[in-house]
Amino acid sequence: MNTHEQFADDLALYALEELTGAERQAFEEHLAECAACRRELQAMRADLGLLALSSSGPQPPARSKQRLMRAIAAEPRDVSQPPVPAARSWWWSLVPALAALGLLIFGVAVWRINAGLKDQLAELQNRNQDAATRLDRVNEELRLLTSPDAVHVSLTSQKAAKEPAGTAIFSPERKRMMLMASNLPATPPGKAYELWVIPVNGAPIAAGVFKPDEHGNAVLMDHTMPQGIVAKAFAITVEDEAGSDKPTSKPILMGAVG
């Protein structure tokens, strides 16, 4: 009966395909029965494969090969992975930091875009609010002009036949009024025109301060009529541009209701 120790020296030769003839047949018969030799053979073939990949050159002499194989067989086997080169390990250690930096840059870019969009949205909302306010004013003026109870009062110059003129329109039901004037001379510095509502009973009531344009035209749009007042006339005087509580000059335009 062949023993395991008899075939220990044949392992290297068999792994190198150098064992032939009867010795090879005897070793293969032992290999079929010995699990330890099969494991040793498998490990040795793995070592030889690594050795073949890492060396090249002329074929060594047979005796040198035998001594090398015996030395390899006697060495403890370690099939652990080769260490990662230091430079490669250093670069791989930077990957998480680079990824975090990329995410930070992306986050800042998204934040800036979002802030810009918010500013644009706020501007559009302000424009929309202004447009809605202007539209409401125009609609209110249109309702005043087309109101069934709208009263038109012509204001004429108190000095000459062909001088400044104006028309006051008011609605007792809607409590709204407006004024359109033309041919008004420019006011002195610090002065402006002031419209007055003259009630049936009581003192004149200030209804708005205005200045004409370069052509002498002026419009007071959609003013509120004083509450509880029945108008009998409208008048325009020249006052301080900040307005006055009562007329301080003679009317340059005046018109009676009805």
Secondary structure, 3 states (H helix, E strand, C coil): CCCHHHHCCHHHHHHCCCCCHHHHHHHHHHHHHCHHHHHHHHHHHHHHHHHHHCCCCCCCCHHHHHHHHHHHHHCCCCCCCCCCCHHHHHHHHHHHHHHHHHHHHHHHHHHHHHHHHHHHHHHHHHHHHHHHHHHHHHHHHHHHHHCCCCEEEEEEECCCCCCCEEEEEEECCCCEEEEEEECCCCCCCCEEEEEEEEECCCCCEEEEEECCCCCCCEEEEEEECCCCCCEEEEEEEEEECCCCCCCCCCCCEEEECC
